[in-house]
Amino acid sequence: MKTKMKIKVGDVVRVMVGRAKEQGGDKGKEGKVIQAFPESNAVVVDGVRNRTKHVKPRGDQKGQKVQFFAPIPTSNVSLVGKTGTGRVGFEVKDGKKTRVLRAKKKVEQIG
């Protein structure tokens, strides 16, 4: 059974898993979610997991290096709010369902 992805485009997230920044990794970096892939439970975060693809010359076009940000699994990122990083949950108030951030035993409402 697939679960619904709780991280959306536009959220600010922090990478929680991987190599540390000092070792050339992305752990601890923060960025905004540019793209979301619910079918594979992955998100593309601005400034995280930068990759280079070498494109061969074709016809009149020159060969070039294309840089892009690769997807990262949602299990490796955590949502960032005013109270810190935490998990996303839902609360129902007055018949309306809202997203909340559960961080450090505090509940913060997010857009």
Biopython code that builds the backbone (N, CA, C, O; Angstrom):
import numpy as np
from Bio.PDB.StructureBuilder import StructureBuilder

atoms = [
    (1, "MET", "N", (0.837, -1.185, 0.000)),
    (1, "MET", "CA", (0.000, 0.000, 0.000)),
    (1, "MET", "C", (0.878, 1.243, 0.000)),
    (1, "MET", "O", (1.818, 1.353, 0.787)),
    (2, "LYS", "N", (0.565, 2.167, -0.882)),
    (2, "LYS", "CA", (1.325, 3.408, -0.958)),
    (2, "LYS", "C", (0.742, 4.429, -0.002)),
    (2, "LYS", "O", (-0.472, 4.512, 0.188)),
    (3, "THR", "N", (1.628, 5.200, 0.591)),
    (3, "THR", "CA", (1.180, 6.275, 1.466)),
    (3, "THR", "C", (1.238, 7.592, 0.707)),
    (3, "THR", "O", (2.011, 7.752, -0.238)),
    (4, "LYS", "N", (0.412, 8.520, 1.135)),
    (4, "LYS", "CA", (0.384, 9.822, 0.493)),
    (4, "LYS", "C", (1.632, 10.603, 0.907)),
    (4, "LYS", "O", (2.009, 10.612, 2.078)),
    (5, "MET", "N", (2.265, 11.254, -0.063)),
    (5, "MET", "CA", (3.463, 12.018, 0.224)),
    (5, "MET", "C", (3.084, 13.319, 0.912)),
    (5, "MET", "O", (2.209, 14.040, 0.433)),
    (6, "LYS", "N", (3.734, 13.628, 2.033)),
    (6, "LYS", "CA", (3.344, 14.773, 2.847)),
    (6, "LYS", "C", (4.175, 16.016, 2.567)),
    (6, "LYS", "O", (3.820, 17.101, 3.028)),
    (7, "ILE", "N", (5.258, 15.892, 1.834)),
    (7, "ILE", "CA", (6.081, 17.047, 1.484)),
    (7, "ILE", "C", (5.640, 17.547, 0.120)),
    (7, "ILE", "O", (5.522, 16.776, -0.832)),
    (8, "LYS", "N", (5.397, 18.860, 0.039)),
    (8, "LYS", "CA", (4.842, 19.463, -1.171)),
    (8, "LYS", "C", (5.849, 20.412, -1.817)),
    (8, "LYS", "O", (6.854, 20.776, -1.206)),
    (9, "VAL", "N", (5.568, 20.806, -3.058)),
    (9, "VAL", "CA", (6.381, 21.788, -3.765)),
    (9, "VAL", "C", (6.284, 23.120, -3.031)),
    (9, "VAL", "O", (5.190, 23.560, -2.676)),
    (10, "GLY", "N", (7.427, 23.760, -2.804)),
    (10, "GLY", "CA", (7.455, 25.042, -2.109)),
    (10, "GLY", "C", (7.847, 24.930, -0.645)),
    (10, "GLY", "O", (8.172, 25.941, -0.024)),
    (11, "ASP", "N", (7.828, 23.729, -0.076)),
    (11, "ASP", "CA", (8.241, 23.532, 1.316)),
    (11, "ASP", "C", (9.757, 23.683, 1.427)),
    (11, "ASP", "O", (10.492, 23.377, 0.489)),
    (12, "VAL", "N", (10.209, 24.155, 2.579)),
    (12, "VAL", "CA", (11.642, 24.212, 2.865)),
    (12, "VAL", "C", (11.998, 22.973, 3.673)),
    (12, "VAL", "O", (11.387, 22.696, 4.705)),
    (13, "VAL", "N", (12.996, 22.228, 3.194)),
    (13, "VAL", "CA", (13.376, 20.981, 3.841)),
    (13, "VAL", "C", (14.865, 20.973, 4.138)),
    (13, "VAL", "O", (15.635, 21.739, 3.558)),
    (14, "ARG", "N", (15.261, 20.089, 5.057)),
    (14, "ARG", "CA", (16.667, 19.898, 5.405)),
    (14, "ARG", "C", (17.014, 18.435, 5.160)),
    (14, "ARG", "O", (16.239, 17.542, 5.503)),
    (15, "VAL", "N", (18.179, 18.192, 4.567)),
    (15, "VAL", "CA", (18.650, 16.829, 4.316)),
    (15, "VAL", "C", (19.182, 16.262, 5.627)),
    (15, "VAL", "O", (20.053, 16.861, 6.258)),
    (16, "MET", "N", (18.661, 15.109, 6.036)),
    (16, "MET", "CA", (19.014, 14.518, 7.321)),
    (16, "MET", "C", (19.959, 13.319, 7.189)),
    (16, "MET", "O", (20.550, 12.893, 8.182)),
    (17, "VAL", "N", (20.110, 12.768, 5.976)),
    (17, "VAL", "CA", (20.879, 11.546, 5.783)),
    (17, "VAL", "C", (21.904, 11.772, 4.677)),
    (17, "VAL", "O", (21.633, 12.477, 3.706)),
    (18, "GLY", "N", (23.064, 11.181, 4.826)),
    (18, "GLY", "CA", (24.094, 11.259, 3.795)),
    (18, "GLY", "C", (25.424, 11.691, 4.359)),
    (18, "GLY", "O", (25.621, 11.737, 5.573)),
    (19, "ARG", "N", (26.337, 12.008, 3.457)),
    (19, "ARG", "CA", (27.652, 12.465, 3.882)),
    (19, "ARG", "C", (27.577, 13.902, 4.372)),
    (19, "ARG", "O", (26.771, 14.692, 3.881)),
    (20, "ALA", "N", (28.414, 14.235, 5.335)),
    (20, "ALA", "CA", (28.438, 15.581, 5.904)),
    (20, "ALA", "C", (28.981, 16.581, 4.887)),
    (20, "ALA", "O", (29.671, 16.210, 3.937)),
    (21, "LYS", "N", (28.658, 17.854, 5.103)),
    (21, "LYS", "CA", (29.114, 18.916, 4.205)),
    (21, "LYS", "C", (30.638, 18.948, 4.105)),
    (21, "LYS", "O", (31.191, 19.183, 3.030)),
    (22, "GLU", "N", (31.319, 18.708, 5.242)),
    (22, "GLU", "CA", (32.778, 18.753, 5.270)),
    (22, "GLU", "C", (33.387, 17.701, 4.350)),
    (22, "GLU", "O", (34.498, 17.881, 3.849)),
    (23, "GLN", "N", (32.668, 16.608, 4.127)),
    (23, "GLN", "CA", (33.161, 15.523, 3.285)),
    (23, "GLN", "C", (32.622, 15.632, 1.866)),
    (23, "GLN", "O", (32.747, 14.691, 1.082)),
    (24, "GLY", "N", (32.026, 16.764, 1.530)),
    (24, "GLY", "CA", (31.516, 16.962, 0.178)),
    (24, "GLY", "C", (30.107, 16.459, -0.034)),
    (24, "GLY", "O", (29.661, 16.337, -1.175)),
    (25, "GLY", "N", (29.398, 16.164, 1.039)),
    (25, "GLY", "CA", (28.038, 15.643, 0.925)),
    (25, "GLY", "C", (26.989, 16.721, 1.108)),
    (25, "GLY", "O", (27.308, 17.909, 1.141)),
    (26, "ASP", "N", (25.733, 16.304, 1.226)),
    (26, "ASP", "CA", (24.605, 17.227, 1.313)),
    (26, "ASP", "C", (23.921, 17.223, 2.679)),
    (26, "ASP", "O", (22.958, 17.964, 2.876)),
    (27, "LYS", "N", (24.386, 16.415, 3.621)),
    (27, "LYS", "CA", (23.730, 16.335, 4.925)),
    (27, "LYS", "C", (23.765, 17.688, 5.622)),
    (27, "LYS", "O", (24.816, 18.319, 5.732)),
    (28, "GLY", "N", (22.595, 18.126, 6.091)),
    (28, "GLY", "CA", (22.490, 19.406, 6.781)),
    (28, "GLY", "C", (22.125, 20.574, 5.885)),
    (28, "GLY", "O", (21.807, 21.656, 6.381)),
    (29, "LYS", "N", (22.165, 20.378, 4.579)),
    (29, "LYS", "CA", (21.803, 21.462, 3.664)),
    (29, "LYS", "C", (20.298, 21.674, 3.679)),
    (29, "LYS", "O", (19.525, 20.734, 3.865)),
    (30, "GLU", "N", (19.890, 22.935, 3.477)),
    (30, "GLU", "CA", (18.472, 23.277, 3.396)),
    (30, "GLU", "C", (18.173, 23.854, 2.028)),
    (30, "GLU", "O", (19.032, 24.472, 1.399)),
    (31, "GLY", "N", (16.951, 23.650, 1.573)),
    (31, "GLY", "CA", (16.539, 24.196, 0.295)),
    (31, "GLY", "C", (15.046, 24.046, 0.098)),
    (31, "GLY", "O", (14.361, 23.365, 0.860)),
    (32, "LYS", "N", (14.561, 24.699, -0.942)),
    (32, "LYS", "CA", (13.146, 24.682, -1.274)),
    (32, "LYS", "C", (12.866, 23.535, -2.241)),
    (32, "LYS", "O", (13.666, 23.261, -3.135)),
    (33, "VAL", "N", (11.736, 22.873, -2.061)),
    (33, "VAL", "CA", (11.356, 21.769, -2.943)),
    (33, "VAL", "C", (10.893, 22.355, -4.279)),
    (33, "VAL", "O", (9.947, 23.141, -4.334)),
    (34, "ILE", "N", (11.581, 21.955, -5.355)),
    (34, "ILE", "CA", (11.273, 22.446, -6.697)),
    (34, "ILE", "C", (10.255, 21.541, -7.386)),
    (34, "ILE", "O", (9.337, 22.012, -8.056)),
    (35, "GLN", "N", (10.437, 20.231, -7.206)),
    (35, "GLN", "CA", (9.629, 19.240, -7.897)),
    (35, "GLN", "C", (9.343, 18.086, -6.951)),
    (35, "GLN", "O", (10.159, 17.773, -6.084)),
    (36, "ALA", "N", (8.190, 17.451, -7.111)),
    (36, "ALA", "CA", (7.831, 16.299, -6.290)),
    (36, "ALA", "C", (7.408, 15.139, -7.187)),
    (36, "ALA", "O", (6.708, 15.329, -8.181)),
    (37, "PHE", "N", (7.842, 13.941, -6.822)),
    (37, "PHE", "CA", (7.492, 12.725, -7.556)),
    (37, "PHE", "C", (6.802, 11.757, -6.601)),
    (37, "PHE", "O", (7.470, 10.910, -6.008)),
    (38, "PRO", "N", (5.464, 11.860, -6.434)),
    (38, "PRO", "CA", (4.758, 11.006, -5.473)),
    (38, "PRO", "C", (4.835, 9.516, -5.800)),
    (38, "PRO", "O", (4.835, 8.693, -4.885)),
    (39, "GLU", "N", (4.901, 9.151, -7.078)),
    (39, "GLU", "CA", (4.924, 7.739, -7.443)),
    (39, "GLU", "C", (6.213, 7.057, -6.993)),
    (39, "GLU", "O", (6.214, 5.853, -6.738)),
    (40, "SER", "N", (7.315, 7.813, -6.891)),
    (40, "SER", "CA", (8.571, 7.222, -6.424)),
    (40, "SER", "C", (8.998, 7.764, -5.063)),
    (40, "SER", "O", (10.107, 7.481, -4.610)),
    (41, "ASN", "N", (8.132, 8.542, -4.401)),
    (41, "ASN", "CA", (8.410, 9.118, -3.084)),
    (41, "ASN", "C", (9.742, 9.860, -3.060)),
    (41, "ASN", "O", (10.595, 9.599, -2.211)),
    (42, "ALA", "N", (9.911, 10.785, -3.998)),
    (42, "ALA", "CA", (11.151, 11.548, -4.091)),
    (42, "ALA", "C", (10.833, 13.013, -4.369)),
    (42, "ALA", "O", (9.780, 13.341, -4.916)),
    (43, "VAL", "N", (11.766, 13.894, -3.981)),
    (43, "VAL", "CA", (11.627, 15.322, -4.238)),
    (43, "VAL", "C", (12.946, 15.866, -4.771)),
    (43, "VAL", "O", (14.015, 15.327, -4.486)),
    (44, "VAL", "N", (12.853, 16.951, -5.556)),
    (44, "VAL", "CA", (14.030, 17.656, -6.038)),
    (44, "VAL", "C", (14.147, 18.922, -5.203)),
    (44, "VAL", "O", (13.226, 19.737, -5.163)),
    (45, "VAL", "N", (15.290, 19.083, -4.536)),
    (45, "VAL", "CA", (15.514, 20.217, -3.644)),
    (45, "VAL", "C", (16.561, 21.134, -4.273)),
    (45, "VAL", "O", (17.602, 20.673, -4.741)),
    (46, "ASP", "N", (16.275, 22.440, -4.278)),
    (46, "ASP", "CA", (17.171, 23.425, -4.855)),
    (46, "ASP", "C", (18.487, 23.461, -4.077)),
    (46, "ASP", "O", (18.487, 23.700, -2.869)),
    (47, "GLY", "N", (19.605, 23.227, -4.761)),
    (47, "GLY", "CA", (20.918, 23.283, -4.130)),
    (47, "GLY", "C", (21.400, 21.978, -3.537)),
    (47, "GLY", "O", (22.481, 21.929, -2.950)),
    (48, "VAL", "N", (20.616, 20.915, -3.679)),
    (48, "VAL", "CA", (20.974, 19.629, -3.086)),
    (48, "VAL", "C", (21.095, 18.576, -4.182)),
    (48, "VAL", "O", (20.265, 18.513, -5.088)),
    (49, "ARG", "N", (22.122, 17.760, -4.092)),
    (49, "ARG", "CA", (22.376, 16.642, -5.006)),
    (49, "ARG", "C", (22.589, 17.126, -6.439)),
    (49, "ARG", "O", (21.905, 16.695, -7.367)),
    (50, "ASN", "N", (23.548, 18.026, -6.590)),
    (50, "ASN", "CA", (23.884, 18.576, -7.900)),
    (50, "ASN", "C", (24.613, 17.518, -8.729)),
    (50, "ASN", "O", (25.577, 16.917, -8.254)),
    (51, "ARG", "N", (24.168, 17.289, -9.945)),
    (51, "ARG", "CA", (24.751, 16.296, -10.832)),
    (51, "ARG", "C", (25.105, 16.943, -12.167)),
    (51, "ARG", "O", (24.528, 17.963, -12.544)),
    (52, "THR", "N", (26.054, 16.345, -12.874)),
    (52, "THR", "CA", (26.457, 16.813, -14.191)),
    (52, "THR", "C", (26.267, 15.684, -15.188)),
    (52, "THR", "O", (26.683, 14.550, -14.950)),
    (53, "LYS", "N", (25.634, 16.008, -16.306)),
    (53, "LYS", "CA", (25.404, 15.030, -17.363)),
    (53, "LYS", "C", (26.165, 15.509, -18.600)),
    (53, "LYS", "O", (26.041, 16.668, -18.995)),
    (54, "HIS", "N", (26.942, 14.632, -19.205)),
    (54, "HIS", "CA", (27.691, 14.975, -20.403)),
    (54, "HIS", "C", (26.865, 14.579, -21.619)),
    (54, "HIS", "O", (26.527, 13.407, -21.790)),
    (55, "VAL", "N", (26.538, 15.560, -22.468)),
    (55, "VAL", "CA", (25.704, 15.325, -23.637)),
    (55, "VAL", "C", (26.596, 15.304, -24.868)),
    (55, "VAL", "O", (27.395, 16.218, -25.075)),
    (56, "LYS", "N", (26.465, 14.271, -25.682)),
    (56, "LYS", "CA", (27.272, 14.137, -26.890)),
    (56, "LYS", "C", (26.825, 15.133, -27.956)),
    (56, "LYS", "O", (25.666, 15.548, -27.973)),
    (57, "PRO", "N", (27.739, 15.517, -28.842)),
    (57, "PRO", "CA", (27.328, 16.396, -29.946)),
    (57, "PRO", "C", (26.428, 15.650, -30.923)),
    (57, "PRO", "O", (26.664, 14.484, -31.239)),
    (58, "ARG", "N", (25.397, 16.338, -31.393)),
    (58, "ARG", "CA", (24.470, 15.748, -32.373)),
    (58, "ARG", "C", (24.225, 16.760, -33.476)),
    (58, "ARG", "O", (23.779, 17.876, -33.207)),
    (59, "GLY", "N", (24.508, 16.388, -34.701)),
    (59, "GLY", "CA", (24.269, 17.279, -35.828)),
    (59, "GLY", "C", (25.073, 18.558, -35.694)),
    (59, "GLY", "O", (26.300, 18.519, -35.603)),
    (60, "ASP", "N", (24.384, 19.690, -35.681)),
    (60, "ASP", "CA", (25.044, 20.993, -35.574)),
    (60, "ASP", "C", (25.309, 21.404, -34.129)),
    (60, "ASP", "O", (26.059, 22.350, -33.887)),
    (61, "GLN", "N", (24.704, 20.709, -33.164)),
    (61, "GLN", "CA", (24.877, 21.079, -31.759)),
    (61, "GLN", "C", (26.239, 20.626, -31.236)),
    (61, "GLN", "O", (26.771, 19.594, -31.645)),
    (62, "LYS", "N", (26.787, 21.427, -30.321)),
    (62, "LYS", "CA", (28.039, 21.078, -29.675)),
    (62, "LYS", "C", (27.768, 20.149, -28.497)),
    (62, "LYS", "O", (26.661, 20.103, -27.960)),
    (63, "GLY", "N", (28.808, 19.410, -28.109)),
    (63, "GLY", "CA", (28.719, 18.631, -26.884)),
    (63, "GLY", "C", (28.792, 19.580, -25.695)),
    (63, "GLY", "O", (29.441, 20.623, -25.772)),
    (64, "GLN", "N", (28.141, 19.231, -24.610)),
    (64, "GLN", "CA", (28.122, 20.137, -23.454)),
    (64, "GLN", "C", (27.896, 19.367, -22.163)),
    (64, "GLN", "O", (27.536, 18.190, -22.158)),
    (65, "LYS", "N", (28.125, 20.090, -21.059)),
    (65, "LYS", "CA", (27.847, 19.551, -19.735)),
    (65, "LYS", "C", (26.583, 20.222, -19.230)),
    (65, "LYS", "O", (26.495, 21.449, -19.207)),
    (66, "VAL", "N", (25.609, 19.425, -18.826)),
    (66, "VAL", "CA", (24.344, 19.941, -18.306)),
    (66, "VAL", "C", (24.294, 19.640, -16.809)),
    (66, "VAL", "O", (24.412, 18.486, -16.396)),
    (67, "GLN", "N", (24.119, 20.688, -16.000)),
    (67, "GLN", "CA", (24.017, 20.493, -14.557)),
    (67, "GLN", "C", (22.559, 20.536, -14.131)),
    (67, "GLN", "O", (21.781, 21.350, -14.628)),
    (68, "PHE", "N", (22.189, 19.641, -13.194)),
    (68, "PHE", "CA", (20.815, 19.569, -12.709)),
    (68, "PHE", "C", (20.825, 19.028, -11.282)),
    (68, "PHE", "O", (21.831, 18.491, -10.818)),
    (69, "PHE", "N", (19.698, 19.174, -10.597)),
    (69, "PHE", "CA", (19.540, 18.639, -9.250)),
    (69, "PHE", "C", (18.762, 17.334, -9.339)),
    (69, "PHE", "O", (17.653, 17.300, -9.874)),
    (70, "ALA", "N", (19.346, 16.260, -8.814)),
    (70, "ALA", "CA", (18.730, 14.936, -8.880)),
    (70, "ALA", "C", (17.732, 14.760, -7.730)),
    (70, "ALA", "O", (17.868, 15.401, -6.688)),
    (71, "PRO", "N", (16.733, 13.894, -7.917)),
    (71, "PRO", "CA", (15.762, 13.637, -6.850)),
    (71, "PRO", "C", (16.412, 12.962, -5.644)),
    (71, "PRO", "O", (17.402, 12.241, -5.768)),
    (72, "ILE", "N", (15.826, 13.219, -4.475)),
    (72, "ILE", "CA", (16.272, 12.623, -3.222)),
    (72, "ILE", "C", (15.042, 12.011, -2.543)),
    (72, "ILE", "O", (13.972, 12.618, -2.573)),
    (73, "PRO", "N", (15.163, 10.842, -1.939)),
    (73, "PRO", "CA", (13.995, 10.216, -1.300)),
    (73, "PRO", "C", (13.432, 11.086, -0.173)),
    (73, "PRO", "O", (14.183, 11.743, 0.547)),
    (74, "THR", "N", (12.114, 11.083, -0.028)),
    (74, "THR", "CA", (11.478, 11.906, 1.005)),
    (74, "THR", "C", (11.820, 11.412, 2.406)),
    (74, "THR", "O", (11.719, 12.176, 3.365)),
    (75, "SER", "N", (12.221, 10.158, 2.541)),
    (75, "SER", "CA", (12.594, 9.647, 3.854)),
    (75, "SER", "C", (13.906, 10.247, 4.338)),
    (75, "SER", "O", (14.230, 10.152, 5.522)),
    (76, "ASN", "N", (14.661, 10.861, 3.441)),
    (76, "ASN", "CA", (15.955, 11.438, 3.799)),
    (76, "ASN", "C", (15.879, 12.933, 4.092)),
    (76, "ASN", "O", (16.898, 13.548, 4.410)),
    (77, "VAL", "N", (14.695, 13.528, 3.993)),
    (77, "VAL", "CA", (14.547, 14.958, 4.256)),
    (77, "VAL", "C", (13.528, 15.185, 5.361)),
    (77, "VAL", "O", (12.677, 14.338, 5.633)),
    (78, "SER", "N", (13.636, 16.363, 5.997)),
    (78, "SER", "CA", (12.724, 16.719, 7.070)),
    (78, "SER", "C", (12.266, 18.157, 6.845)),
    (78, "SER", "O", (13.054, 19.006, 6.431)),
    (79, "LEU", "N", (11.012, 18.421, 7.115)),
    (79, "LEU", "CA", (10.439, 19.749, 6.907)),
    (79, "LEU", "C", (10.985, 20.729, 7.939)),
    (79, "LEU", "O", (11.151, 20.376, 9.106)),
    (80, "VAL", "N", (11.264, 21.963, 7.508)),
    (80, "VAL", "CA", (11.808, 22.998, 8.390)),
    (80, "VAL", "C", (10.725, 24.029, 8.664)),
    (80, "VAL", "O", (10.043, 24.485, 7.746)),
    (81, "GLY", "N", (10.570, 24.395, 9.937)),
    (81, "GLY", "CA", (9.614, 25.422, 10.344)),
    (81, "GLY", "C", (10.260, 26.381, 11.321)),
    (81, "GLY", "O", (11.479, 26.377, 11.497)),
    (82, "LYS", "N", (9.436, 27.209, 11.961)),
    (82, "LYS", "CA", (9.953, 28.185, 12.926)),
    (82, "LYS", "C", (10.487, 27.506, 14.187)),
    (82, "LYS", "O", (11.441, 27.986, 14.799)),
    (83, "THR", "N", (9.866, 26.382, 14.575)),
    (83, "THR", "CA", (10.276, 25.692, 15.796)),
    (83, "THR", "C", (11.412, 24.705, 15.560)),
    (83, "THR", "O", (11.972, 24.184, 16.524)),
    (84, "GLY", "N", (11.768, 24.435, 14.316)),
    (84, "GLY", "CA", (12.834, 23.492, 13.997)),
    (84, "GLY", "C", (12.393, 22.539, 12.913)),
    (84, "GLY", "O", (11.450, 22.821, 12.174)),
    (85, "THR", "N", (13.076, 21.401, 12.815)),
    (85, "THR", "CA", (12.705, 20.394, 11.823)),
    (85, "THR", "C", (11.849, 19.328, 12.482)),
    (85, "THR", "O", (11.980, 19.052, 13.674)),
    (86, "GLY", "N", (10.969, 18.736, 11.685)),
    (86, "GLY", "CA", (10.109, 17.706, 12.243)),
    (86, "GLY", "C", (9.309, 16.992, 11.176)),
    (86, "GLY", "O", (9.584, 17.085, 9.980)),
    (87, "ARG", "N", (8.301, 16.270, 11.660)),
    (87, "ARG", "CA", (7.452, 15.489, 10.764)),
    (87, "ARG", "C", (6.181, 16.248, 10.447)),
    (87, "ARG", "O", (5.765, 17.134, 11.193)),
    (88, "VAL", "N", (5.578, 15.894, 9.344)),
    (88, "VAL", "CA", (4.338, 16.531, 8.911)),
    (88, "VAL", "C", (3.163, 15.689, 9.367)),
    (88, "VAL", "O", (3.169, 14.465, 9.239)),
    (89, "GLY", "N", (2.153, 16.363, 9.902)),
    (89, "GLY", "CA", (0.934, 15.687, 10.311)),
    (89, "GLY", "C", (-0.272, 16.477, 9.857)),
    (89, "GLY", "O", (-0.141, 17.509, 9.199)),
    (90, "PHE", "N", (-1.438, 15.994, 10.208)),
    (90, "PHE", "CA", (-2.678, 16.665, 9.822)),
    (90, "PHE", "C", (-3.568, 16.809, 11.044)),
    (90, "PHE", "O", (-3.608, 15.925, 11.900)),
    (91, "GLU", "N", (-4.281, 17.924, 11.122)),
    (91, "GLU", "CA", (-5.262, 18.149, 12.179)),
    (91, "GLU", "C", (-6.551, 18.640, 11.542)),
    (91, "GLU", "O", (-6.537, 19.358, 10.542)),
    (92, "VAL", "N", (-7.661, 18.238, 12.140)),
    (92, "VAL", "CA", (-8.966, 18.683, 11.656)),
    (92, "VAL", "C", (-9.549, 19.641, 12.687)),
    (92, "VAL", "O", (-9.771, 19.270, 13.840)),
    (93, "LYS", "N", (-9.797, 20.887, 12.257)),
    (93, "LYS", "CA", (-10.415, 21.887, 13.119)),
    (93, "LYS", "C", (-11.576, 22.512, 12.367)),
    (93, "LYS", "O", (-11.416, 22.972, 11.236)),
    (94, "ASP", "N", (-12.738, 22.527, 12.992)),
    (94, "ASP", "CA", (-13.945, 23.099, 12.391)),
    (94, "ASP", "C", (-14.236, 22.503, 11.017)),
    (94, "ASP", "O", (-14.696, 23.205, 10.116)),
    (95, "GLY", "N", (-13.971, 21.223, 10.861)),
    (95, "GLY", "CA", (-14.266, 20.544, 9.609)),
    (95, "GLY", "C", (-13.238, 20.772, 8.521)),
    (95, "GLY", "O", (-13.420, 20.282, 7.406)),
    (96, "LYS", "N", (-12.149, 21.507, 8.803)),
    (96, "LYS", "CA", (-11.104, 21.751, 7.806)),
    (96, "LYS", "C", (-9.836, 20.999, 8.204)),
    (96, "LYS", "O", (-9.411, 21.017, 9.359)),
    (97, "LYS", "N", (-9.253, 20.342, 7.217)),
    (97, "LYS", "CA", (-8.030, 19.586, 7.436)),
    (97, "LYS", "C", (-6.837, 20.489, 7.106)),
    (97, "LYS", "O", (-6.759, 21.037, 6.006)),
    (98, "THR", "N", (-5.908, 20.642, 8.058)),
    (98, "THR", "CA", (-4.734, 21.483, 7.848)),
    (98, "THR", "C", (-3.462, 20.692, 8.117)),
    (98, "THR", "O", (-3.452, 19.760, 8.922)),
    (99, "ARG", "N", (-2.386, 21.078, 7.431)),
    (99, "ARG", "CA", (-1.085, 20.449, 7.656)),
    (99, "ARG", "C", (-0.416, 21.105, 8.855)),
    (99, "ARG", "O", (-0.484, 22.322, 9.027)),
    (100, "VAL", "N", (0.228, 20.296, 9.676)),
    (100, "VAL", "CA", (0.951, 20.820, 10.835)),
    (100, "VAL", "C", (2.343, 20.186, 10.872)),
    (100, "VAL", "O", (2.559, 19.079, 10.379)),
    (101, "LEU", "N", (3.273, 20.920, 11.469)),
    (101, "LEU", "CA", (4.630, 20.435, 11.661)),
    (101, "LEU", "C", (4.791, 20.042, 13.120)),
    (101, "LEU", "O", (4.564, 20.853, 14.019)),
    (102, "ARG", "N", (5.181, 18.808, 13.350)),
    (102, "ARG", "CA", (5.386, 18.319, 14.712)),
    (102, "ARG", "C", (6.891, 18.297, 14.976)),
    (102, "ARG", "O", (7.605, 17.393, 14.540)),
    (103, "ALA", "N", (7.356, 19.332, 15.712)),
    (103, "ALA", "CA", (8.795, 19.457, 15.973)),
    (103, "ALA", "C", (9.029, 19.765, 17.438)),
    (103, "ALA", "O", (8.433, 20.696, 17.979)),
    (104, "LYS", "N", (9.879, 19.002, 18.078)),
    (104, "LYS", "CA", (10.274, 19.230, 19.471)),
    (104, "LYS", "C", (9.073, 19.379, 20.396)),
    (104, "LYS", "O", (9.025, 20.305, 21.205)),
    (105, "LYS", "N", (8.120, 18.488, 20.286)),
    (105, "LYS", "CA", (6.910, 18.453, 21.113)),
    (105, "LYS", "C", (6.047, 19.710, 20.967)),
    (105, "LYS", "O", (5.221, 20.010, 21.829)),
    (106, "LYS", "N", (6.248, 20.438, 19.868)),
    (106, "LYS", "CA", (5.426, 21.603, 19.568)),
    (106, "LYS", "C", (4.733, 21.366, 18.241)),
    (106, "LYS", "O", (5.297, 20.750, 17.336)),
    (107, "VAL", "N", (3.532, 21.847, 18.131)),
    (107, "VAL", "CA", (2.772, 21.703, 16.891)),
    (107, "VAL", "C", (2.637, 23.064, 16.253)),
    (107, "VAL", "O", (2.127, 23.999, 16.869)),
    (108, "GLU", "N", (3.094, 23.178, 15.020)),
    (108, "GLU", "CA", (3.078, 24.448, 14.290)),
    (108, "GLU", "C", (2.288, 24.261, 12.997)),
    (108, "GLU", "O", (2.512, 23.298, 12.263)),
    (109, "GLN", "N", (1.383, 25.160, 12.725)),
    (109, "GLN", "CA", (0.568, 25.079, 11.514)),
    (109, "GLN", "C", (1.395, 25.592, 10.336)),
    (109, "GLN", "O", (2.039, 26.637, 10.424)),
    (110, "ILE", "N", (1.367, 24.842, 9.234)),
    (110, "ILE", "CA", (2.068, 25.248, 8.023)),
    (110, "ILE", "C", (1.066, 25.405, 6.892)),
    (110, "ILE", "O", (-0.011, 24.809, 6.899)),
    (111, "GLY", "N", (1.448, 26.221, 5.922)),
    (111, "GLY", "CA", (0.581, 26.545, 4.797)),
    (111, "GLY", "C", (0.139, 25.385, 4.068)),
    (111, "GLY", "O", (-0.601, 25.514, 3.092)),
]
sb = StructureBuilder()
sb.init_structure("model")
sb.init_model(0)
sb.init_chain("A")
sb.init_seg("    ")
for serial, (resi, resn, name, xyz) in enumerate(atoms, 1):
    if name == "N":
        sb.init_residue(resn, " ", resi, " ")
    sb.init_atom(name, np.array(xyz, "f"), 0.0, 1.0, " ", f" {name:<3s}", serial, name[0])
structure = sb.get_structure()
